[in-house]
Amino acid sequence: MQDKVFDKPIKEQFSFNEEVANVFDDMLSRSVPHYHDVLKLVTTFAQNFLKDNSIVYDIGCSTGSTLIELIKKSSYQLQAYGIDTSSHMIDKAKVKAHAFGVQNIEFICDDAFNINMKNTDLIISNYTLQFIRPLMREKLIKKIYDSLNDGQIFIFSEKVISEDKMLNKIYIDEYYNFKKAMGYSEYEISQKREALENVLVPYSVEENLKMIKDSGFKSCDILFKWYNFATFVAKK
């Protein structure tokens, strides 16, 4: 279903409600540059850290695309859990997993802080941290660190800002051009920007790296970057 959420006047701030869930896959494809490339990159790279019965979590799993792709690609039997606070997203994820014949994923509608994640080999969180308040974001990263087995990884993707004002403006302009090229009107772009104000709070690359290092991770590298979008891998 095509994303037309913002082709009308907005009445409230952005939320992952039923209307958004119904078009979310299209929204991601048209709003996140190289989304499908990043999906393939993440699920391929992650295979290096998996084995039979590895426990895997996807925090902010939305409609389940990442875990479904991971399971389909892996030669291992995994214990996979998708977590999302939106019941509408979880409903979509369950339907999609069933459609793809993927059975060994448990989708949980809850806050990640309420989930006991232990002995985990892989935690993924794509385009999710940016929606969490900064203080809680840092606490979640520490929980993720504590939940991972030694030597294992946390992969996350985020919208980022540049600390260089001129570069940041270029990034914003290029992202605007991307959305226009994907068929969004100027009105839709402005409406969504307004709806996301103070809801999506991006960090710079440097701020993300500092947050990861402060939580105890040994290393953190950038797997992929396109202007103001980046995918990181942090190793415990």
N, C-alpha and C positions, 0 to 999 in steps of 0.2 A: 504494500500500500504506500502511495506517495505521500511524502511529508508536506502537508499544507497547514500545519499548526499555526504558523505565524502570518498567514495571508489575510488575517482579520485583526482588529484591534485587540491587544492583550488586556486581560482583566486582572491578572495576578502575576506574581513572580514565577519563574520557571520551576516546574516540579515534574517528577517522573510519574505522572498520572496515567490514566487509562488511554487518553488521547495520544499522549507521547509514546506510550508502550506500543500502541497499534502501528505506529509508523517509524519506530526507533531504528530498525535496520536500515531503512532508506535514509533517515536522518544522519546516521553515522557515515554511511557511504558518501553522502553529499556534503557533510559538514566537517569531517575529519580527513585531511589530506593523506592519501596513501593508506587508508584504513585497512584495506584487504592485504596490502603488502606487509603492514605491521603485524596483522593477524598471522600471516604465514611465517614471518620472521620469528615472532615470539614462540609459536608452537613448535617450530623446527629447532630453534636454539635450546628450548627447554628440554628436549629429548636427551641432551648430554648429561642431565642431572637426575634422570629418572631410572627406576628399576622396578621389578615386580613388586606390587603392593605399596608403591610410593603413595604417600598422602599428598594431595594437591588441593589448594583452595584458590578460588577466584573471588576476590572481594569486589563487590559492585559488578556482578556477573551479567547484569541486564538480561538480554534474551538468550544467554547461554552460548553464544557463537564461539567464544574462545575455548571453553572446555570441550565443546562438541568437536571442534577441529583438533584439539590436543588428543582426545581419546581416539579419534579416527586415525590419526597419524602415528600413534604410539604402538609399538610392538609389545608393550608391557601391559599387565593388568593393573590398573590404577584405582585408587580410592579417591574419587573426585567429589568436591563439594563446591557448589556455587552459592554465594551469599549475596543477598540484595535486600534493601529495606522496602522496596516497592513490590507489593503483592502482584501488581499488574505485570511487572517484568518477570517475576517468578512464574506466573501462569504461562506467559509466552515461552519462557525457557523450557518448561516441561513439555509443552506441545511440540516445540521444535525438536527437542531431544528424541521424543517418541517418533516423530516423522523421519528422523535420520537413523532410527534404529539403535540409538545409543542409550543403554539402560543403566550403566554403572556411574551415574552422576546423581547425587542428592542435592536438590535445590532447596535452600533454606531462606525463608523470609524473616530476616532478623538483622540486628545491628552486629557488625563484626566484633564489637567489644563484648558481646554476650556469648560469643562462640569460643569454646575451649579448643584452640588449635595447638596441637602438640605433635612432636616427632614428624614434622612436615618437611618434605623435600623441595617443594615448590609452592610459592604464593605469587599470584598474579593480581594486579589491580590496574586495569587500563582506563584512563580518563575518569577516575573516581576520586582520588585524593583532593583534586582541585575543588570538589564540592563540599569538603569537610573543613570546618573552621580550623584556622592555623594551630591553636593550642591542642585541639583534639587530634589533629593530623599528626603532630609529633608523638602523641601518646600511642596512636595506632601503629606508627612505624616501630616504636619500641616493642609493642605487643607482637608485631610481625617478626621482629628480630628474635625475640624470646621463643617464638613458636617454631622457628626453623632449626633443623639439624645442622651441626657444624659442617661447613663447606658447601651448604646448599644456598639456593638463590631466591631473591624477590625481584620480579620483573614488573615494572610499572611504566605507564605512558601518561603524559600530561601535556596540557597546553602550557607554554612557558612564555615569559617575558624577557626582554633583553634589558640589561642595566645600562646599555648605551641608548640614549633617547633617539638618536638618528636611526640606528639599526632597528630599534623597536617599531618606529613609524613605518619603515620599509616592510617589516614583517607583517604588520597590521594591514598595510595596503595590499601586499601579495595575498594574504588570506582573504581579504575582501574580493579580490579578483578571482580567486579560486571558487568562492561561493557563487559569484556571478556566473562563472563558467559552468557550474553544476546546476544552473537553472533557477537559483533563488533570485527573486526580485529585490530591488533596493529597499522596498517597503518591508519585505520579509526579513531581510538582514537587519534593518534598524529595529524592528519589533523584537527579534530574538535577542539582539544586543541589550535592549532595555530590560527584557525579562530576566536576563542572566546577571544584570548588575547586582553586585554584592552577594550573588548566589555562587557563581564560579569565580574563585579567587586564585589566580595562577601565581606560582613562584617563578623566580628566575632559575636558570640551570644551576647557578652557584648556590642558591638557597636550597634547592633540592639536594644537591650533593652534600651540603653541610648538614642538613637534617638527617640524611642517611648515615653519614660518618659519626655524628653525635649520638646516634642510637646504638653504635657499636660495630657496624658492618666493617669488614676489613677493606673492602674495595667497592667502588661503584663506577661503572663505565656507561657511556652512551652507545646504545646499539644502533640507534637511528635518529636522525634529526631532519626536519623540514621547517625552515624558518622558525615559527613559534609553536612547533610541536616536537616532542622528544620522547624517546623510549629508553629507559634506563635498566641496567641489571646490577643489583647489589648482591654481593657474596658475603656470607657470614663466615 
